[in-house]
Amino acid sequence: MENLDVMVLRTLRDWRLAGRRALLATVVRTWGSSPRPVGSIMALAHDGAVTGSVSGGCIEDDLIARYSGTGAGAGAAAEPMPSGAPALIKYGITADEAHRFGLPCGGTLELLLEYDPDGATLDTLVLALEQGRLMQRTVSLTDGAVRVAEAALPAALSIDATELVNTFGPEYRMLLIGAGQLAEYLATMARFSGFAVTLCDPRAEYRSAWSVPGVTVTTEMPDDAVMSFRPDRRSCVVGLTHDPKLDDLALLEALQTEAFYVGAIGSRRNAEARRERMITHFDQTQASLMRLRGPIGIYIGSKTPPEIAVSVMAEILAVKNGVVLPRETDVAHAKAQQGSSTAV
């Protein structure tokens, strides 16, 4: 599954270029707990078609009922979809409203609604995102005029009295070194988490059984694959072969990049041996290997390939989201406490 924002923007573009009236809703502020983070988007067509999400579903239902007359509770009270300048709307201001819209106690969120965004401008934005470019979309709150431009760095959504600025793309990417059952499970989880996945394995006998659709497969040697992949700060590189000849050079190459996550499968003992090899044979130091993760994964007592994939994907998402993991959930620490060197 591709990046959700790109899917929403592409669908909205297609609606508008086909002449369908539609709105774009963006979560611009939250107070307390909220079901979706700031920057989340959804698109709603005049006939009730919807893509994306700004809540658990209740707010979407309210917008559908309000502007299309087709949602739950729709009827004569449905309004024609407005035109003109964007509008700000809050949900969950009172306890009763929070309960009605399924918001947590004390939760409030504010949406910006843009009516009939320009299809040509959306097309420019979507094409740039499909090319892997980081894009900034600026909306005038006075008249709804939109500017799109390439952005230098990812940034959180910002809004003031005159404009909203939201940064989109590029997709998060994952490079897996080594085909196999674990790689298939991990690639599948990464795909439905919005990552573009590339698999590298020069071994034909391992690649022959690969069956995950939507994954780019390369036969390059792993270190060359890392260079071709060009990891950036929205990329992760994961070694899964258990073969130092394949994993080690790829990991060393990845550590020279801005990849937010670099790690390899293996037991605590194997991870320690990997570090010793890199220090002894590749002039690395403990400091230069600080970003190298291993054993990888959050400790959940996993034994089977799908459970191990859950463990690894959870850690990758935690790092991506800036979560500092408690030590008791760290595989290396948990295994050391158990006195075990079982691979995870």
PASEDO-693763 format. One record per residue (C-alpha): x, y, z. Coordinates in Angstrom, 1 decimal. Example, Ala and Ser with C-alpha at 12.3 -4.5 7.8 and 13.67 -1.06 7.14 Angstrom:
REM residues 2
<xx=12.3; yy=-4.5; zz=7.8>
<xx=13.7; yy=-1.1; zz=7.1>
//
This chain:
REM residues 344
<xx=0.0; yy=0.0; zz=0.0>
<xx=1.5; yy=3.3; zz=-1.0>
<xx=1.7; yy=6.5; zz=1.1>
<xx=-1.7; yy=7.6; zz=2.3>
<xx=-1.2; yy=11.3; zz=1.6>
<xx=-0.3; yy=10.6; zz=-2.0>
<xx=-3.4; yy=8.4; zz=-2.4>
<xx=-5.7; yy=11.1; zz=-1.0>
<xx=-4.2; yy=13.9; zz=-3.0>
<xx=-4.2; yy=11.8; zz=-6.2>
<xx=-7.9; yy=10.9; zz=-5.7>
<xx=-8.8; yy=14.5; zz=-5.0>
<xx=-6.9; yy=15.6; zz=-8.1>
<xx=-8.8; yy=13.1; zz=-10.3>
<xx=-12.1; yy=14.3; zz=-8.9>
<xx=-11.3; yy=17.9; zz=-9.5>
<xx=-9.9; yy=17.4; zz=-13.0>
<xx=-13.1; yy=15.4; zz=-13.8>
<xx=-15.2; yy=18.4; zz=-12.7>
<xx=-16.5; yy=16.9; zz=-9.5>
<xx=-16.9; yy=19.3; zz=-6.5>
<xx=-14.8; yy=18.3; zz=-3.5>
<xx=-13.2; yy=19.5; zz=-0.4>
<xx=-9.9; yy=18.8; zz=1.4>
<xx=-9.9; yy=18.6; zz=5.2>
<xx=-6.7; yy=18.9; zz=7.1>
<xx=-6.1; yy=18.5; zz=10.9>
<xx=-4.4; yy=21.7; zz=11.8>
<xx=-4.6; yy=21.7; zz=15.6>
<xx=-5.3; yy=19.2; zz=18.4>
<xx=-5.9; yy=19.6; zz=22.1>
<xx=-5.6; yy=16.7; zz=24.5>
<xx=-5.9; yy=13.3; zz=22.9>
<xx=-7.0; yy=13.0; zz=19.3>
<xx=-7.5; yy=10.1; zz=17.0>
<xx=-5.3; yy=11.5; zz=14.1>
<xx=-2.2; yy=13.7; zz=14.3>
<xx=-1.8; yy=17.2; zz=13.0>
<xx=-1.3; yy=17.2; zz=9.2>
<xx=-3.7; yy=14.2; zz=8.6>
<xx=-5.9; yy=14.8; zz=5.5>
<xx=-9.1; yy=13.5; zz=3.9>
<xx=-10.9; yy=14.4; zz=0.7>
<xx=-14.7; yy=14.4; zz=0.3>
<xx=-16.6; yy=14.6; zz=-3.0>
<xx=-20.0; yy=16.2; zz=-3.3>
<xx=-21.6; yy=12.7; zz=-3.9>
<xx=-20.3; yy=11.4; zz=-0.6>
<xx=-17.1; yy=9.6; zz=-1.8>
<xx=-14.4; yy=9.9; zz=0.7>
<xx=-10.7; yy=9.0; zz=1.0>
<xx=-8.3; yy=9.5; zz=3.9>
<xx=-9.1; yy=10.1; zz=7.5>
<xx=-9.2; yy=12.8; zz=10.1>
<xx=-10.7; yy=10.8; zz=12.9>
<xx=-11.9; yy=7.3; zz=13.8>
<xx=-14.9; yy=7.8; zz=11.4>
<xx=-17.4; yy=9.9; zz=13.3>
<xx=-16.2; yy=13.2; zz=12.0>
<xx=-16.0; yy=11.9; zz=8.5>
<xx=-19.6; yy=10.8; zz=8.8>
<xx=-20.6; yy=14.3; zz=10.0>
<xx=-18.8; yy=16.0; zz=7.1>
<xx=-20.4; yy=13.5; zz=4.6>
<xx=-23.8; yy=14.1; zz=6.1>
<xx=-23.3; yy=17.9; zz=6.2>
<xx=-22.0; yy=18.4; zz=2.7>
<xx=-23.3; yy=15.5; zz=0.6>
<xx=-26.5; yy=14.3; zz=2.2>
<xx=-25.4; yy=10.7; zz=1.9>
<xx=-23.8; yy=9.9; zz=5.3>
<xx=-25.2; yy=8.5; zz=8.5>
<xx=-28.0; yy=10.8; zz=9.7>
<xx=-28.2; yy=12.6; zz=6.4>
<xx=-31.4; yy=14.3; zz=5.4>
<xx=-32.9; yy=17.6; zz=4.5>
<xx=-30.4; yy=19.4; zz=6.8>
<xx=-27.5; yy=18.6; zz=4.4>
<xx=-25.9; yy=21.8; zz=3.1>
<xx=-24.6; yy=22.4; zz=-0.4>
<xx=-20.8; yy=22.3; zz=-0.5>
<xx=-19.6; yy=25.9; zz=0.0>
<xx=-17.3; yy=27.8; zz=-2.3>
<xx=-14.7; yy=30.5; zz=-1.6>
<xx=-12.2; yy=30.9; zz=1.2>
<xx=-11.2; yy=28.0; zz=3.4>
<xx=-13.0; yy=27.5; zz=6.7>
<xx=-11.8; yy=26.4; zz=10.2>
<xx=-14.1; yy=24.1; zz=12.1>
<xx=-13.6; yy=22.6; zz=15.6>
<xx=-14.9; yy=19.2; zz=17.0>
<xx=-15.0; yy=18.1; zz=20.6>
<xx=-15.3; yy=21.5; zz=22.2>
<xx=-17.8; yy=20.2; zz=24.8>
<xx=-17.9; yy=16.9; zz=26.6>
<xx=-21.2; yy=16.0; zz=24.8>
<xx=-19.7; yy=16.8; zz=21.4>
<xx=-16.5; yy=14.9; zz=22.2>
<xx=-18.7; yy=11.9; zz=23.0>
<xx=-20.8; yy=12.3; zz=19.9>
<xx=-17.8; yy=12.3; zz=17.6>
<xx=-16.0; yy=9.5; zz=19.4>
<xx=-13.2; yy=11.7; zz=20.7>
<xx=-11.3; yy=10.8; zz=23.9>
<xx=-12.3; yy=12.7; zz=27.0>
<xx=-10.9; yy=16.3; zz=26.7>
<xx=-9.9; yy=15.7; zz=23.1>
<xx=-10.5; yy=18.5; zz=20.6>
<xx=-9.3; yy=18.9; zz=17.0>
<xx=-9.6; yy=21.7; zz=14.4>
<xx=-9.9; yy=21.2; zz=10.7>
<xx=-9.2; yy=23.4; zz=7.8>
<xx=-11.7; yy=22.8; zz=5.0>
<xx=-10.7; yy=23.8; zz=1.5>
<xx=-13.5; yy=23.9; zz=-1.0>
<xx=-12.9; yy=22.8; zz=-4.7>
<xx=-9.0; yy=22.9; zz=-4.6>
<xx=-7.5; yy=23.7; zz=-8.0>
<xx=-7.0; yy=20.5; zz=-10.0>
<xx=-4.0; yy=21.7; zz=-12.0>
<xx=-2.1; yy=22.7; zz=-8.8>
<xx=-3.0; yy=19.3; zz=-7.3>
<xx=-1.6; yy=17.6; zz=-10.4>
<xx=1.7; yy=19.4; zz=-10.1>
<xx=1.9; yy=18.4; zz=-6.4>
<xx=1.0; yy=14.7; zz=-7.1>
<xx=3.5; yy=14.4; zz=-10.0>
<xx=6.3; yy=15.7; zz=-7.8>
<xx=5.5; yy=13.4; zz=-5.0>
<xx=5.4; yy=10.4; zz=-7.4>
<xx=8.9; yy=11.4; zz=-8.4>
<xx=10.1; yy=11.2; zz=-4.8>
<xx=10.4; yy=14.9; zz=-4.2>
<xx=9.7; yy=16.6; zz=-0.9>
<xx=7.0; yy=19.3; zz=-1.5>
<xx=5.6; yy=22.2; zz=0.5>
<xx=2.0; yy=23.3; zz=0.0>
<xx=1.0; yy=26.7; zz=1.2>
<xx=-2.7; yy=27.7; zz=1.4>
<xx=-3.9; yy=31.3; zz=1.8>
<xx=-6.6; yy=31.4; zz=4.5>
<xx=-7.9; yy=34.6; zz=3.0>
<xx=-8.8; yy=33.4; zz=-0.5>
<xx=-7.8; yy=29.7; zz=-0.7>
<xx=-5.0; yy=30.4; zz=-3.2>
<xx=-2.4; yy=27.6; zz=-3.2>
<xx=1.3; yy=27.6; zz=-3.9>
<xx=3.4; yy=24.4; zz=-4.2>
<xx=7.2; yy=24.4; zz=-4.1>
<xx=10.0; yy=21.9; zz=-3.5>
<xx=11.1; yy=21.8; zz=0.2>
<xx=14.6; yy=21.5; zz=1.5>
<xx=13.7; yy=19.6; zz=4.7>
<xx=10.7; yy=17.8; zz=6.2>
<xx=8.7; yy=20.1; zz=8.5>
<xx=5.7; yy=19.9; zz=10.7>
<xx=2.5; yy=21.6; zz=9.6>
<xx=2.3; yy=25.2; zz=10.6>
<xx=-0.6; yy=27.7; zz=10.5>
<xx=-1.0; yy=31.3; zz=11.5>
<xx=-3.7; yy=34.0; zz=10.8>
<xx=-2.9; yy=34.2; zz=7.1>
<xx=-1.7; yy=30.8; zz=5.8>
<xx=-1.3; yy=27.1; zz=6.3>
<xx=2.0; yy=25.3; zz=5.3>
<xx=2.0; yy=21.5; zz=5.0>
<xx=5.0; yy=19.4; zz=3.8>
<xx=4.3; yy=16.2; zz=1.9>
<xx=6.5; yy=13.3; zz=0.9>
<xx=8.7; yy=11.7; zz=-0.1>
<xx=7.6; yy=8.2; zz=0.9>
<xx=9.4; yy=6.4; zz=3.6>
<xx=11.5; yy=3.7; zz=2.1>
<xx=12.9; yy=0.3; zz=3.3>
<xx=15.8; yy=-1.6; zz=1.9>
<xx=15.9; yy=-5.3; zz=2.9>
<xx=19.1; yy=-7.3; zz=2.4>
<xx=18.2; yy=-11.0; zz=1.9>
<xx=15.1; yy=-12.7; zz=0.6>
<xx=13.3; yy=-15.3; zz=2.6>
<xx=10.2; yy=-15.9; zz=4.8>
<xx=11.1; yy=-13.2; zz=7.3>
<xx=11.7; yy=-10.7; zz=4.6>
<xx=8.4; yy=-11.5; zz=3.0>
<xx=6.5; yy=-10.8; zz=6.3>
<xx=8.5; yy=-7.7; zz=7.0>
<xx=8.0; yy=-6.3; zz=3.5>
<xx=4.3; yy=-6.9; zz=3.7>
<xx=4.1; yy=-5.1; zz=7.0>
<xx=6.2; yy=-2.2; zz=5.7>
<xx=4.0; yy=-1.9; zz=2.6>
<xx=0.8; yy=-1.6; zz=4.5>
<xx=2.6; yy=0.9; zz=6.8>
<xx=3.2; yy=3.1; zz=3.8>
<xx=6.8; yy=2.3; zz=3.0>
<xx=8.1; yy=1.8; zz=-0.5>
<xx=10.2; yy=-1.5; zz=-0.2>
<xx=13.2; yy=-2.6; zz=-2.1>
<xx=14.6; yy=-6.2; zz=-1.7>
<xx=18.2; yy=-6.9; zz=-2.5>
<xx=19.5; yy=-10.5; zz=-2.9>
<xx=22.1; yy=-11.6; zz=-5.4>
<xx=21.4; yy=-15.2; zz=-4.6>
<xx=19.0; yy=-16.6; zz=-7.3>
<xx=18.0; yy=-19.6; zz=-5.1>
<xx=16.6; yy=-17.2; zz=-2.5>
<xx=14.9; yy=-14.8; zz=-4.9>
<xx=13.1; yy=-17.6; zz=-6.8>
<xx=10.4; yy=-18.0; zz=-4.2>
<xx=9.8; yy=-14.3; zz=-3.6>
<xx=6.1; yy=-13.6; zz=-3.8>
<xx=5.4; yy=-10.1; zz=-2.3>
<xx=3.8; yy=-7.8; zz=-4.9>
<xx=4.8; yy=-4.2; zz=-5.1>
<xx=8.4; yy=-4.7; zz=-4.0>
<xx=11.3; yy=-3.6; zz=-6.1>
<xx=13.8; yy=-6.5; zz=-6.4>
<xx=17.5; yy=-5.9; zz=-7.2>
<xx=20.2; yy=-8.5; zz=-7.8>
<xx=23.1; yy=-6.1; zz=-7.0>
<xx=25.6; yy=-6.9; zz=-4.3>
<xx=24.2; yy=-5.5; zz=-1.1>
<xx=26.8; yy=-2.6; zz=-0.7>
<xx=26.2; yy=-1.6; zz=-4.3>
<xx=22.4; yy=-1.8; zz=-3.7>
<xx=22.7; yy=0.6; zz=-0.7>
<xx=24.6; yy=3.1; zz=-2.9>
<xx=22.0; yy=2.8; zz=-5.7>
<xx=19.2; yy=3.1; zz=-3.1>
<xx=20.7; yy=6.4; zz=-1.8>
<xx=19.2; yy=6.2; zz=1.7>
<xx=18.0; yy=9.5; zz=3.2>
<xx=16.5; yy=10.5; zz=6.5>
<xx=13.2; yy=8.8; zz=5.5>
<xx=14.9; yy=5.5; zz=4.8>
<xx=15.8; yy=2.3; zz=6.7>
<xx=18.2; yy=-0.5; zz=5.9>
<xx=17.7; yy=-4.0; zz=7.4>
<xx=20.1; yy=-6.9; zz=7.0>
<xx=18.4; yy=-10.3; zz=7.1>
<xx=20.8; yy=-12.8; zz=5.6>
<xx=22.8; yy=-13.9; zz=8.6>
<xx=25.8; yy=-13.9; zz=6.2>
<xx=28.6; yy=-11.4; zz=7.0>
<xx=29.7; yy=-11.4; zz=3.4>
<xx=26.3; yy=-9.9; zz=2.4>
<xx=25.2; yy=-8.0; zz=5.5>
<xx=28.4; yy=-6.3; zz=6.8>
<xx=29.4; yy=-4.2; zz=3.8>
<xx=25.8; yy=-3.1; zz=3.2>
<xx=25.5; yy=-2.1; zz=6.8>
<xx=28.7; yy=-0.1; zz=6.7>
<xx=27.6; yy=1.6; zz=3.6>
<xx=24.3; yy=2.5; zz=5.1>
<xx=25.9; yy=3.9; zz=8.3>
<xx=27.5; yy=6.6; zz=6.0>
<xx=24.0; yy=7.9; zz=5.1>
<xx=21.2; yy=9.7; zz=6.8>
<xx=19.1; yy=6.5; zz=7.1>
<xx=17.0; yy=6.8; zz=10.3>
<xx=17.4; yy=3.1; zz=11.0>
<xx=20.2; yy=0.7; zz=10.2>
<xx=20.2; yy=-2.8; zz=11.7>
<xx=20.6; yy=-6.5; zz=11.2>
<xx=19.0; yy=-9.7; zz=12.4>
<xx=20.9; yy=-12.1; zz=14.7>
<xx=21.5; yy=-13.1; zz=18.3>
<xx=23.2; yy=-10.9; zz=20.8>
<xx=26.3; yy=-13.0; zz=20.4>
<xx=26.2; yy=-12.6; zz=16.6>
<xx=25.6; yy=-8.8; zz=16.9>
<xx=28.7; yy=-8.5; zz=19.2>
<xx=30.8; yy=-10.6; zz=16.7>
<xx=29.6; yy=-8.3; zz=13.9>
<xx=30.8; yy=-5.2; zz=15.7>
<xx=34.1; yy=-6.8; zz=16.5>
<xx=34.6; yy=-7.7; zz=12.8>
<xx=33.8; yy=-4.2; zz=11.7>
<xx=36.2; yy=-2.7; zz=14.3>
<xx=39.0; yy=-5.2; zz=13.5>
<xx=38.7; yy=-5.4; zz=9.7>
<xx=37.0; yy=-2.1; zz=8.6>
<xx=38.6; yy=0.5; zz=10.9>
<xx=35.4; yy=1.2; zz=12.7>
<xx=35.1; yy=2.4; zz=16.3>
<xx=32.4; yy=2.0; zz=19.0>
<xx=31.5; yy=5.6; zz=18.2>
<xx=31.1; yy=5.0; zz=14.5>
<xx=28.9; yy=2.0; zz=15.1>
<xx=26.6; yy=3.8; zz=17.6>
<xx=23.7; yy=3.9; zz=15.1>
<xx=24.0; yy=0.2; zz=14.2>
<xx=21.1; yy=-1.8; zz=15.7>
<xx=21.4; yy=-5.4; zz=16.6>
<xx=19.8; yy=-7.6; zz=17.7>
<xx=16.9; yy=-5.8; zz=16.1>
<xx=13.3; yy=-5.7; zz=17.3>
<xx=11.2; yy=-5.0; zz=20.3>
<xx=11.2; yy=-7.9; zz=22.8>
<xx=7.9; yy=-9.8; zz=22.6>
<xx=9.2; yy=-13.3; zz=23.0>
<xx=8.9; yy=-13.9; zz=19.3>
<xx=10.0; yy=-17.2; zz=17.8>
<xx=8.3; yy=-17.5; zz=14.4>
<xx=9.0; yy=-15.4; zz=11.3>
<xx=5.7; yy=-13.5; zz=11.4>
<xx=6.2; yy=-12.7; zz=15.1>
<xx=9.8; yy=-11.6; zz=14.5>
<xx=8.6; yy=-9.4; zz=11.7>
<xx=6.1; yy=-7.7; zz=14.0>
<xx=8.9; yy=-7.2; zz=16.5>
<xx=11.2; yy=-5.6; zz=13.9>
<xx=8.5; yy=-3.5; zz=12.3>
<xx=7.4; yy=-2.2; zz=15.7>
<xx=11.0; yy=-1.0; zz=16.4>
<xx=11.4; yy=0.6; zz=13.0>
<xx=8.1; yy=2.5; zz=13.5>
<xx=9.1; yy=3.6; zz=17.0>
<xx=12.4; yy=5.0; zz=15.7>
<xx=10.6; yy=6.7; zz=12.8>
<xx=8.2; yy=8.3; zz=15.2>
<xx=10.8; yy=9.5; zz=17.6>
<xx=9.8; yy=7.1; zz=20.4>
<xx=12.5; yy=6.3; zz=23.0>
<xx=11.9; yy=2.6; zz=23.8>
<xx=12.0; yy=1.6; zz=27.4>
<xx=15.0; yy=-0.7; zz=28.0>
<xx=12.8; yy=-3.6; zz=29.0>
<xx=11.4; yy=-3.7; zz=25.5>
<xx=14.8; yy=-3.7; zz=23.8>
<xx=15.7; yy=-7.2; zz=22.5>
<xx=19.4; yy=-7.0; zz=23.4>
<xx=18.7; yy=-5.9; zz=27.0>
<xx=15.8; yy=-8.4; zz=27.5>
<xx=17.9; yy=-11.3; zz=26.1>
<xx=20.8; yy=-10.4; zz=28.3>
<xx=18.5; yy=-10.4; zz=31.3>
<xx=17.3; yy=-13.8; zz=30.4>
<xx=20.9; yy=-15.0; zz=29.9>
<xx=19.9; yy=-16.2; zz=26.4>
<xx=21.4; yy=-15.7; zz=22.9>
<xx=18.4; yy=-16.9; zz=21.0>
<xx=18.1; yy=-15.0; zz=17.6>
<xx=15.2; yy=-12.6; zz=17.2>
//
